[in-house]
Amino acid sequence: RIRRPDRVFPADRMTWSAKFEGYGEQTGDASKQARFRYYRSGDAHTVSGVARSRTLDIELGFDHDVADAAMLRWAVRRMAQLTEDDAVPSEYTNDVDSVVLRSDDAPELRRIADSKECRYQTRVSSDSDLYCAAAAKSDATAVGSDGLRILAPTSLPLCANCDLPSTDIVCSHLSHPEVFGIAVMSGIVSRDVGGAMCELGNSEVQQCSGCRPGGHDCWERVFETAVRPLAEIPPLALHEAFDFLDAVWSLRFGAALVGKLPTVTLANLAEPVGDREGFKARMSELADVLAALDPGAVVPPEARGVRGSLARIAAALDHEQIDVREPIERLRSVVAIRTALQHADRSSELATRLEDLGVRVSPTDWTQAWRAVCAVTVDALRDLRSLVREINAP
């Protein structure tokens, strides 16, 4: 396959893609399960599964092809919503995020099955007739143009029967379809795709009806989602976050958490970042500070052999019956960025982790990357501080 060329996305956008993996085994009361795999920067992530219950199949009364098509469209819409809500797990897993459609979902599936979304439907004015804006230049039924697009009369039934897949499910790489109308004495009786282009150069596009999940194996859906803008981080925010956590820890356990470090290491965290080398230097210094966190005697005897400062903090607070998995995982993700920076063969992991923070990676905005890392770190340290405060004093 020809790989999709690198694209430059604006800093306020991030992308996921999904590929159809086929139908999984029947489980419980599910009649069929459709499976999709999420991808980020070419790396596989979690699996999304959507199934129909047998009672739903009976209630719908659709033939299997119609029921499958409606379920797949529902599934792709759900994936688009999950990516927009930033609700897709960022780590690789073979666990299936599965949803079973039941009788309550019948009205929605009927609405999906009864209508087709097509971005090439257009009206010249709000009260005008419907036109197809994907008409081929040689379409004998064409009647005019709208800018670069050629227009030909159509109707909702004609569009529904056209073999160009619905817009909400068509492969993201299909472009420039050419649709022809067939007319007889009584008028236009059908519209069908005569050709299209593929941004990946795949020849399967010659069979446009298969540019959908369950059709050609090369089908892919790309989701571009908005990234929440980062708040400005004061230069001393990291320094203060470590100081506050250390003060709360010392008050609760009677010993410092932040180990002795060269003054320059902490001071450098307030320095601005403008390029990759500056980002790499700040990340190394931040990782050094995190590695210097030492819970000391707070770690229970059975966990004294645990290696790594974050793992030891987790063990110490777990002994106090405090769940710190979320802030600890956020700090580990920061350390993982530093590790990926140091290894050229892990550039894809670096890109994925930066994208997880909402950072543009082609080209990388290193100033924004450092701001994002600071925001995540400060937030995690603040949460840790709040959790330590919840521990009852001895």
N, C-alpha and C positions, 0 to 999 in steps of 0.2 A: 504494500500500500504506500501511496505517496503521503507523507506526513503533512499535516496542516502547517503552513508557514508561520513563523513567529509573528505575532501581532503586537502592536504597541497600544495598550489600553490606557485610558486616562487614570490619574491617580485615585479618582473617586470610584473606580469600578474594579471588580474582581470577577473571575470566571471559574465555573465548574463545567464539566461535561458529563454526559451519561451515555452508556452503550447498553444495548439490549442483550441480556445473557440467555434468553430463552425462557421456557416454562419449567418451573420446579416440580418436584413430586407433590402429589396430593396429600394434604395433612388434615386430620380432623374432619370438619364438615366442609372444607374448601374443595371446590371442584377443580380449580386450576389456579396456579400462582405464576404471575409474570415477574421476572427478575431483571433489575437494571443495576449496573455497577457505576458508581460515581468515580470521576477522575479529576485530579487537579495537577496542572503542569505535567501531564503525561503519566502521573503516578496513580495507581489504583487505590481506591478508598473503600467505603462501606457499600453494602448491597441494599437496595431498596426493593421490597417485594410487595405486590398487591395481588390479592386473591379474591375470588367470589365464593360465597357460600352456596351450597346446593339449593337451599331454600330460596335464595335470591334468583338463581337460574330459573327455578320453577315459576316464581312470581313474574319475572320479566317476560318469559315465553319467547325470547329471541332465539334464532338459530345461533350455533356456536360462533360463526364468523362475526356476526353483528355484536354479540356479547363480548367477544374478545377485543374487537375494535374499540368499543365503548370503554372497556376496562383499561386498555392501554392509553387512551386519551386521558382518562381520569388520573392514571398513574403519572404521566408526564406533567400534567398540571400540578399534581401534588409535589413532584420534585422541584418544579419551578418555585413553588411557594416555600418549600423547605430551604432552598438556597437563598431566597430573598430574606427569609427570617434568620439566616445564619444558624440553622438548626441541623446541619449535616456534620456528623463526627469527622474530625480531620485525620484520624489515624486509620490505617488499613485494618480491615477485619472481614472475616468471612461470615460473621453473624448477620442475619437478615433482619433489617428493620421492616417487619412485615405488618401489613394492614389487611384485614378481611372485610370486604364489602358485604353488607347484609341487607335485609329487607328495607331498612330505613333509607338505604342509599338508592333504592329503585327509582324514585322520581328524578334524581340527578342523572343517573345513567340513561334514563329514557330521554331526558333533554339533550344529553350529549349525542345519543344515537340518532335523534331526530333532526339534528342540525349540523352543518358543516361550517367551520371557520375558514375563510379564505381572504387573505390580505389583498388579493387582486380584484375583489368585488369593489365597485365604486359607483357613485352617483354624481353626475355633473352638478346637481343642486339637490337640496334636501327633498324636493318633491318630484325629482326626475326618475326615469326608469333605471333599472339596474344594468351595469355594463361590466364586461370582463376586461381588465386592464393588462392582461397577459396575452392578448391576441397577437398572433404571428404577423409579420409583415405581409405574408402572402395569404392571410386568412381572407377568404372571399366574403365573409360576413362582416368584416370590419367596416365601421361607418365614420370614424374620425380618430382624433388623437388628443391626448392631454399631456402636453410637454413631450417627453421622450416615449411615453406609453401609447400604444395603439389600443383603441377601444372597439369592442364589438358587443352587440346586444346579448344579454343572457338573462337567466331567471334563477331563482333559488333551486328549483328542481334540476335544471340543467347543470348548475354548479355542483350540486350534490352528487350527480352521476358522473362528473368529470373524474378521470383517474388521477388527477393531481391530489396527493394526500392533503388532509386538513392542515391548516397553518399551525395549529397547536401541537402537531405531532410530526410534521415533515422534517426531514434531516436538515440540520442547520447549514449544511454545505451546498444544498441545492440552490441554484440561482438562474435567473433569466429563462423561466419556462416559456415555451411557445405553444399557445393553444389555438386549435383550429375549430371552426364551427362547421357543421354539416347542415345544409339547408335543402328543403324540398319545396314543392309548390305551396304547401301549407305554412312554411316558415322554418325556423331553425329547430332541429330536432335533437341535436346533441352538440356537446363541446368536449374535445379530448386533447390531451397533451401530445404534441408531435415531437418535442425535443426539449432539452434543458442543458444547463452547464453544471459542473460539479467543481467546487473550489479546491477539492483534493485531486481532481483529475481522474476520478474513478469512472470506468466505463459503464458501471451499473446504472448510471443516471439515464442511460438510453431507455431503461424500463422505469419510468418515473413512478409508477404505481407502487414500486417496491422501496421507495425512499421513505420508509417508515419503520417503526419497531416491528419485528416479525417478518420484515421483507428482506432487504439486502443486509448482509452481515456488516457492511461498512457504515450502517446508519449510526449517526451520533447527534446528540442534542446538546447545544452549548447554552449555558445560562450565564448571563452577565448580571451581576447584582451590585447595587449601590453599597458603598462603604461609608459607615458613619464617620464624619470628620473628627479628627483628633483634637482634643482641647490642648491649648498651649500648656507646656510643662515648664514651671519655673526652673532655672538652672540648678538650684540647690534642692530640688524636690527629692531626688534619690538620696542625697546625703541626709536630709531631714527624716525620710522614711526609715532609713536604717537606724538613725539616732533614736527616734521615737519607739521603734520596736525594741531596741536594746534597753531603753529605759524601762519599758513595761516588763520586759523579761527579767531584768535585774530586780525590780520591785517584787515580782512574784516568786522568783527562785533564788534570789540572793547572790547571783553571779551574772557576769556579762555574757551576752550572746555573741556579739561581734568581737572577733579576735583582734589581736594587734596587727595593724597593717601600716605600711609606709604612708605617711601623710599625703604624699603626692598621688597615691592610688585613689584615695577618696576625693581629693581635690580635682583630679582629672575628669571625674564623672560629670562635673559641671561644665566642661569644655564643649564647645559646639562641634558638630560633625558636618563635613561638606563633601566627603568622598569615601570610597570604599576603605582606604587605608585608615582614615579617621574612625570610621565605623568599626573596623576590625580592632583597633586599639581600644576604643571605649568598651567593646564587648569583652575583650580579654580582661580589662580592669574590673568590669562588673562581675564577671565570672570569678575573678580572684576574691572579691568581697564576699560573694555568696559561698565560696569554698571555705572562707575563714569563719563562717558562722559555726559556733561550737557550743552545743547544749551541755557539754561536760557531764557532770554527775547526775543531771536530770534524766539521762538515758537509763532505762531500767537495766539491771544486770543481765537479763536474758537477751538484750539487744546490743550489748557492748561491742559485739563483733561486727555490727552493721557499718558499712563503709559509705562515705559520702555525707557531706554536711546536711543536705536536704533530707536524705533518708534517716539520718540520726534525729533531726528535729521532728520528723513525722513519727518516729518510734517513741520519742520522749512524750509528745503530746497525745499519742494514742494511748500511752500508759495512763495519762490523765483523763482518758475517755473523751478526748476532743478530736473531732474529725477534721483534719486539715488537708485532705486529699486535693481539693480544688485549688487552693492557693499554692500548694507544693507543686502540683502539675504545671501551673502557669510559670513558676520559677524554673522548673525543669525544661520547659519549652524555650525559655530564654537561654539557658545553658546549651541547649541543642543547637541554637542558631550559632553560637560561638564555635561549637564543635564542627558544624557544617562549613563554616567559613575557613577553617584550617585545612580542609580536605577538598582538593579539586574534583575528586570523583563523586562528591556529594552535593554538587551544584543544584540538582533537581530537588533535593531535600531542603536546601537553603531557600530556593524559590517558593516551595510549598509553605514553609514555615513563615516566610515573610508575607505571603499572600494571606495566611491565616490571621495576620495582624492588620490586614487591609493595606499592605504596602505594594505599590506598583513595582514590578520586577523587570520590565522590558521597556526602557532602561530603568534600573533601580534608582529610586529617589532615596539616597542614603541619609539625608537630613530627616525625611519623614520616617525612615526605618528606625533611626535612633529615638525619635520622639515616640514611636509606637512601642518600642522596647521599654522606654522609661515609663510610659503609661501603664503597661502591663505589670512591670516590676513594682511600681509604687502601689498599684491597686492590690497586688498579691501581698505585699508587706503590710499594707493597711488591714487587710482581712486577717492576716496572721496575728497582728497586734490586738485586734478585736477579740479573736478567739482566746488568746492568752489571758486577756482581762476577765474572761468568763470563768476561769479556773478559780475555785474557792481557795482563799488564802489558808495556809497551814495553821 
